[in-house]
Amino acid sequence: MAEETYEGEFYCVKCKAKREAKGNVVVNAKGTRMAKAKCPVCGTNLNRILGKA
């Protein structure tokens, strides 16, 4: 099965700004899909909650 990716807007808490990034989609223990990426400006981890799997 291919790895699911998400490309779109994330909020960087370090920069306090919205950033465009591309990241992998993972499913947490509760079954919620989350996109994880790195901020292209400062390198901080970015998370975006996408909803139930």
C-alpha positions, 0 to 999 in steps of 0.5 A, a space after each residue: 500500500 502506498 504512503 498517503 501524503 497531504 499537501 496544503 496549509 499548516 500552522 507553524 507555532 514557532 513562526 506564528 504563521 500559516 505555511 504551505 508544506 507537504 507531509 505524510 499522513 499517519 493515524 493515531 491511537 484514536 483513529 484520527 488522521 494527522 498530517 505531519 511535515 516540517 516548516 520550510 522556514 524554521 524546520 519545526 515539526 508541523 501537525 494538521 488534524 484531518 479527521 477520522 480515518 
